[in-house]
Every structure is written in C-alpha cells, then in structure tokens.
Amino acid sequence: MADGAPGPGGPGALGAAGAAGIVGAASAAAAAGAVHAGHDAIVVGAGPAGLCAAAELARAGVDVLLLERRETRVAGSRAIGVHPPTLRALEAGGVTERILTEAVRIRRGEARSAGRAGPRLGAVSFAQVDRRFPFIAAAPQAATEAALAAAAPPPVFGVEVLALDEDGAGVTVRVRFGGRTGATIVGAGAVPARSEPPAGTAPGATSPTGRIAVLRARVVIVAAGGAGRALLPRAFRPRGRAYGDRYLMTDLASAPEEPAGTAVLTLAAAGVLESFPLPGGGRRLVAWDGRVERDPDPPRTAASGRPPGFRGDAPIARAAAARLGEAVAQRTGSETLAARVESASGFGIRRVLLDRLRTARIIAIGDAAHEVSPIGGQGMNLGLVDAATLAPALAAWLRRREGDPEPERRLARWERRRLASARTAARLAGLDTALGRGRSPVAAAALRAAIAAAAAPLARPAARAFAMGLDRDAGGR
C-alpha cells in the first residue's frame, strides 16, 4: 500500500454490528478528544448512487462505511427508469436481476400529436440501443434502492456529516448522531436497541443523540445529493441555473387504455404530456405546467442544496390534481385517463454541474456532482454509472504500489468520462425541456411537422439519446 493499511479487520471485514460498534466507539472516543483510526472508504449518502458505490466497493474487497442523515429510507416512486447502460453496469453484482424482478419493460417510445385521434408523429425502439437489454426497466425508486441495498453494507442511519477535512493521508469526517441513532448505531439495524452493544463499544455509546464524533477514512465519496455539495472543498466549483419550468406529476395505479410497454409523449400547444408504464399496469403522467422566474445561479453553499427561492418538489394542493386532469383531457382527448387523476405533485427543475469530481481523497458522484432536469430520466442513472465505474478504479487506487502511476491515471480517466457524460445528459435534458414547453398553435404545428419529417431518419439516434446510449460508459451492444 502506498499510504497505509486498510481499515480495522481488513477489506470487507465489517458486518452490520462491526460497523455500528466502530461508529459507537468513535462517538465515545470523540468525547475524549480521540480520533477513530478508520476505514478505507466512507460513503456519505445512502440513496441510489451511495448504495451502489458502497455495494461495488465492498464487492471489490474494500472496507467501506455507509452513512445516511435520514432516520429511515424514503418510500415512493420518484425516479423510475433504469436505462440499458445502467443495467449492464449493475449486472455483475446481481443488482440488475433483482431490479428486473420488480420492473416493467418499456420497449418502445412514441410521439403523438394532441387530441383523441392525434396522429403518431414517430416511434423509437430501444432494441436499437442494446441487444442484451432492449428496454428501459421502470420500477419505483424504492425497488431500485432495495435491490442495491441487498448487495451493500448496511447503512448507519441518523448520522449527519458536518465537515470533511482532507490531508495527505486521508480525510477526517466530523459527524453528529440524530434522534434514533442510539438504536441504529448498535448493530446498524441488525441488533435490537435494547441489546448489549458490540464488543469494544464504549459505555454510553448506545444512545449518542446529538453527540459529535470524529471518523477517519483514506477516501470519502460524497453521494448526498445537492445538499452534499456544501461538504465539498472549494476546489469543486459548481456552475448552474434554475429553470422557470414547472411540471405536474402523478402515478396512477391503473391505466389500461394506455399502450403496454410503451412510453408516450403527446405534444400540444399547451405543453407536453408524458406517459410512462409502471409495474402492475400503472402509469406515470407528467405535464408541463408553465414557467415562473428563477434565480439564475444557485450558490454552492446553500444548506438545502437548492438555489434561493426554489420551491422544489413539495406536493401541491387539490387544485394541482384538477389542473393535471384538465391537461390530460385537453392534450390526449381521453376523459377516461383524465378521470383517473386523483392527486398530483409539482416540481421545478435546475441544472448544476461541477467542473471536477475529485480532489486527491474526496470524490463527488450522483446529484452532488451533477443535477440535470428529470425530464429525460437520466439523473439517477448518471449517478449509478458514476458509482459502478468508480468502484474498480478506486479499489485499484487504494491498493496501488509506490511509484505506480496507472491507478491515478485510471481515476483521472474515470473523472473525464463522467464529466463528459454529465454534460451530454444536461444538454439532452435541456433539449427535452425546450421541446416540451407550451407555444403558440402555429409554432406547435411547425414543431410537430418537423418531428414527423425527421422521425424515420432520426429514430436510431433518438432511441440512443433517450435510453442513455450516448453516455461515455454505455458499453457495446
């Protein structure tokens, strides 16, 4: 090793109780002014990208600790599409197989003109993107996270990372334990809260609510979403903007009138309506809902990870459901589909890209590194491919021999490819957003005519763009 031995017990040796005992011991040690000797890697954030990074590093034999600020997992659909390059990247670890048991396969996409009898403007087949996975797998994000969690070390919930301090040998991580951490620290969910703590846990470490601890790792991966950017050193410079576009969204339990296995984009003068299959015959509907002004440049230190004035993804009132139902009826001509809308939530969009993904020992992935519009469905996938492609390169870097430059070059190549992929995804998301905006009837008719004329010659590149086939790590067909 070029810079010290791996964490306690050797790579991959920590189970749930072991990781929890070390965190508990670190809490007590911090109170006495000590610093815990640490891990090969700490991953901050147990969303899809963080779970994937922890799973793949553990599979590579790296000693990794996974920390999550939330007290428990968040239910709900949120991101639903897992694209062919992501399915390929997750296959070796068994995650793809688990995702596919829960997912519906979207094999085609169609663009339609507005109205009940609106003509089909064009269609794409995702078999043109990948022969092994000729579809997009649609499943609630909770199902994707469960598939990843089955392969990852158990997260320690209720642990807020306060600061990262990088030096030549590693990273010092200051954390604070939240309200239920006493239960999760002792066994990280594997040992009941009333059980005796693992051997080596200091007295009193079973209920460290609000206590500050100091952990240590040779490298830290920040996968904590937009809020995680506040932890990054100033060398990470984000550039971005919030868009004024607003959308309404709902998930329907059933929509038998919609075509099975087909994503449908209906282009109307009032804006786009997107319809995506969900497992069990359900359907996700997303409608453009107008524009409002936004602050142009989100600062890097916003505690929420959002630009000032950004109202985000909070559910909106019943009026939103009525408005979405009206949009469905107007844009598709289907009163039956519109009548199925019983609730809706609203969201805005923004774009934030870092100009680098790593310093020597701190790495940013997922939404911490790049936020792109969810219109196009590539945000979660970018983070998953970040993590899956990082793990083998980082494992080799952690085991590098003195004087061997190749592991560092490999990480540099990873960074260049992921930055390029994020820029491509951001451009495509921007194009999708622009095409879906409302416009005058004359301009809308001209847009539909242009799409119909270009549909046949552009079917293959459109399928590749939609299904993330332009990602630098998309792999072969």
N, C-alpha and C positions, 0 to 999 in steps of 0.2 A: 504493500500500500504506500502511496506517495504521501499521505497526510494523516496517518493514524489508523488504529484498529477499528473494526466495526463496533456497533453498539453492544450492550450487555447481552451475553448469551449467543452472540454470533448472528449472522444474517438470517432473518426469518424466524428466529427462535422464540419471539414473544407471542404468546397467545393472548386471549382476551384478559385473563387475570393478570398475566405478566405485565402487559402494557399498562393496565389500570394501577397495579401496585407501584410501578415506577412513577406514574404521574402523581399518585398519592404521596409517595416518599419525597418526590420533588417539592410538593406543596409544603411539607413539614421542613424540608431542608432549606427552602427559600426563607421561611420564617426565621431561621437561624443564620441567614446570610450565606448559605451554601448554594452551589450550582450543581444540578444533576449532570452526570457525565454524558448521558445522551444516546442518540440514535444515529444511524446512517442518514435517515431522511425523516423529516416531519412534513406532512401534507396538511395544509390549512384549508378546511372546507370539505364537507362530505356530500356535495352534490355530485352530479354525474362525472364531471372531469376529475374531481378529487378522489372519488371512489375508484375510478378507472386507473388513475396514477398509482394509488396505493395497492390495488389488486395486481397490476402488472409489475410493479417493483417487488412485491412480495413473491410473485411467481419467479422473478429473476434472482431470488435469494437475498434481497436487500432487507435489512432491518428497518421497518417503517412504522411510524406512529401517525394515526389519522385523527385530527381534532376537528370538532364541529361546534360552533357557537350555539346553534339551536338545541333545545332540550330533546327534540324528537324529530323524526322525519316529517316532511310536509306532504300531505296527500293531495290528490288532484291530477288533472291531465297535463296542463302546461305544455311543454314540448312533446310532440307525439311522433315525429317522423325520424326513423333511423335509416340513413342512406346506405347504398351499397358499399362505398369505401369504408364506412364505419363498421358495417357488418364483417367485412374482411379483416379489419384491424383487430376486432374483438374475438374472432373465431378461435384462435389458438388457445385462449384462456377459458373457453367453454361458455363465454357470455352470450355469444350470438345464438347458440342453440336455446338458451333459456329465454332470450328475448322473443325468438320466433314462436315459442310455445304460447305466448300471450298476444302476439301481434296479428293484425290483418295485413295482407299483402296488397299494396297498391301497385298495380302493374301498368296502368295507363294514366295519362292526363289529357284532358280535353279543354279547349277554349270555346266558349259559346257566346253568341250574341244574346242580348236581353230578350225576355219575353217567353211565354209558354211554348211558342213554336219557333223560338230563336234558332237559327241555323248553327251548325257546328262550324267553327272557324278553322279549327285544326286539331290535330291529336298527336301525341307522342307515346312511344312505347319504351318503358325502362329496360326492356330486353336489349335495347341498343347501347346501354351503358355498361352492363355487366352480365356475363353469361351465368356466372355462379349464383349471383343474387339479382335476378332480373326484375326487381321490385323495390319499393320503399316499404319498410316494415313500420306500421303505425300501431303504437301502443301508448297508454298513459305513461308519463314520465316516471311515475311511481313504480311501474312494472320494470322499466329500464333500470332504475336505481336498485330495485330488488335483485335483478339479475347480476348487476355489478357487485352489490354487497355480498352476494353468496361467494364471491371469489376474493373479497378484500378483507384485510384485518378489521376487526370490529371497531367502529369509530368510538371515540370518547366524546360523548355529548355534553353540552353545557359548559364548554371551555372556550372562553373568548381570548383570542390572541391580541395583545395590546401593542406589542412592538417587536421588531426584528433588528438585531444588531450584528452585522456581518464583520468578521475579521479574517485573517489569513488562514485560520484552521477550521472555521465553522461559523455557525450562526447561533447567537443567544436569543431565545424566544421567551418573552415575558407573557404570562397568561393569567387570567382571572377565572375562578370557578363560579358557575352560576348556581341558581336556586336548587336544582335537583342533582347537582354533580356528586353529592355525597353518595347517592345510590349508584350513579353510573361509574364513578371512579373505582369503586370496589367491584372489580370484575367486569367493568365496561358492559354491563347488561347481562353478563353470564353468571354473576354471583348475586343473590338477593341482598338488598340493602342492609338487612339485619345480620347477615353472615359475618363471621370473623374476617378481617382483612387479610389479603395475601401475605405470606411471609415476607418480612423486610419492610412492610408498611409502617411508618411511624405512628405512635399513639396519637389519636385525634385526627388523623388524616382521612377518616371515613366521612367527615362532614365539613369540608373546607369551603363552605359557601362564602363567596366574596374574597377569598384568600388569593394572594398573588403568589405565583410560582415562577421559577426560572428553569427553563429546559434548555437543552443543548442538542444540536444536530450538525452533521457535516454539511448538509444541504437542506434548504427549505423550499417547498413548492407551494406557491400561493394559488389556490383554486377556489377562492371565496367570493366569486362574483365581483360586481362593480365595487362593492364596499371594500373588497380586499385590496384595491389599488391604494388605499390610504396607508397600507403597511409597507408599500414598496419604497425603496430608496429613491432619491431624486434623479438618479441616473435613468430611471424609467419615466419617459416623458409621454403622457397620453395626448392625443390630438383627436378632437371630435366635435360633434354638434348634436343637438336635439332637433328632431324634425317636428313640424307642426301637425303632421298627420295623426288622426285619431281613428281607432278601429273599435268595432263591437264584436264580441265573440260569444258563442255558446256551444255546448256539447249536447247533442240530442241522443237519447237512449235508443231511438229507433227512427229510421227514415227509409222505409222500403221503396219509396218512389225514386230514390237516387240510385244511380248505376253502381253495382257492386264492384269493388276493386278499382274504382276509377276516381281520380281527383278531378273536380270540375271547377273551372274559373269562368264566371259569367261576367262579361264586360258590358257595362251600361253607362249611359251618360252621367248617372248619379254616382258612379264609382263601382269598383269590383265587388263581387260576392264570390268567396272561395268556399268550396265544399269538399271535405276530406273524409274518407271512410275511417271509422273507429271499430275496434273489436265488438263482436256481438250485434252487428247490424247498426251500430250508432253512427253518428256523423258530427263532425266539427264544422261549424259555419263561422266565417269571418267576413265582415263587411266594412268597407271604407266609410267613415262617418264624418268627413270634413277635416278642416285644418284650423289650428289656432297658432298663435305666436309662441315661440320657444326662445330660451336663452341660447345664443349661438355656441358658446364654448364652455362645457362642463369642467370646472376646476378639478384637479387631481385629488385634492384633499377633502372633498365633500364627504362627511361622515357616513352618509347614506349610500354613497356611490352614485348618487343621482345629481344632475345639474340643478341649481336653484330654480324653484318654480315648477319643476317637473312633477306632475301629479300621478304619474305611474299607472300601476295595474290594479288599483283598488276597484272592487265591484261597484257598479253604479246602480241607481235606483230603478224601480219598475219601469220608469219612462224609457230606460235603455232597452229593455226587452220589447216594449211596444215599438220603439224605433227600429230595432233589428227585425222584428216581424214584418213591419211595413217595408223595409228594404228588401227582405227576402221575397215578399209578394210582388213588389214592383220590378225587381231585377230578374226574377226567374219566372214570374207569371204563375207560380204554384201557391195557391191559397192553402193547400193541404200541408205543404212544407212549412209555410209561414205560421200556421196554427200550432205547430209543434214547438215553437219557441216560447218557453215559459220563463226564462231568466237570461240575463246577459251580463257580461262584464266589459269594461272598456280599458283600453291600453293605448299608450303612446309609444313612439319609437325613437331611437337615437343610434348614433354611430360613434364609437370610441375605439381607437387603435393605438396601442403602444408602439414606439419606434424601436423597441428592443424587448426581448423576452427573458433575458437573464443578465445577471452580473456573475461573478465567479461562483457564488453559492446560493443565490436566491433566484428562483425561476417562477415566472408567471404563466399560467395556462387558463384556458376557458374564458369566461366572461371577464375575469380580472385582466386578461391580456387583450381581448378584442370583443366588443359588443357590436353586433350587427342587427339590423331590423329582423324581427321574427318572420316578416313577410318573405317567404322563400324557404324557411325552415332549416337553416344551416347552422344556427348558433350553437346548439347543443352538440351537433356533430363535429363542428370545428374543435370544441373542447375535448371531445372523446378521442379524436385522432391526434390532437396535441399530446394527450396523456399516453396513448398506446404507442406512439412513435418515440416519445421521450424516454420511456422506461428502459429499453435496452441500451440506448446511448448513455443514459445516466448511470446505469449499473456498471457499464464498462468504464466510465469515468471514475466512479468510486473505487474501482479495483485497479486503476492504472498503475503502471510501474514508473518509477522515477525516470525522467528523460524521454518517455514515450509520448510523442505529440499527437498520435492518432485519436485517442479518446476526446481530447479537446477539439480537434478538428471535426470529429463526428458530431459533437454537441453544436458547434458553430453551423454545420450544415443543417442540422435539425432546426435551429433558430431561423435560418434564412428561408427554408422551405415553409415553415409555419407562418412566418410574417407574410410571405408572398401569397399563401393560401388565404389568409385573413383579408388581405387587400382585395383579392379576387372575389371572395364571398361578399365583402362590403359593397363592391361595385355592382354585383348582381342583385343584391338586396335593394340597392338604390334604384336600379332599373325597374325591378318588380314594383317597388313603391310608386315610382313615377307612372308606370303603365296603369296602375290600379286607381289613380286619382279620378275624381269627377272632372268633367269637362263639358263644353257646350255640345249640343246634339250634333252639330256639323263636325266638330273636332272628333267626337266619339265615333261617328260614322267613318271618318277618314282613318282613324286608328284601326277599327275593325276590318276595313278593306285592306289595309296594309298587312295586318296579321294573316288574313285569309290568303293573300297573294304570296306571302313568304312561308306559309305553313309547311308546304311539301319540301322545298329545298332546305329549310332550316330545322326540320323535325329532329334529325340526329343531334346537331349541336344544342338544340333547345332541351332535349332529354338529358344530355350530359350536364348542361348547366343546372337544370332543375334538381337533378339527383346527385349533385356534388362531384360529378365526374371531372371537373376542372381543378379539383384540389391537387396540389403537388404530390400528395401521398395517396392518390386514388388507386394506384396499382394497376395491374394489367387486367384485361377482360378474361 
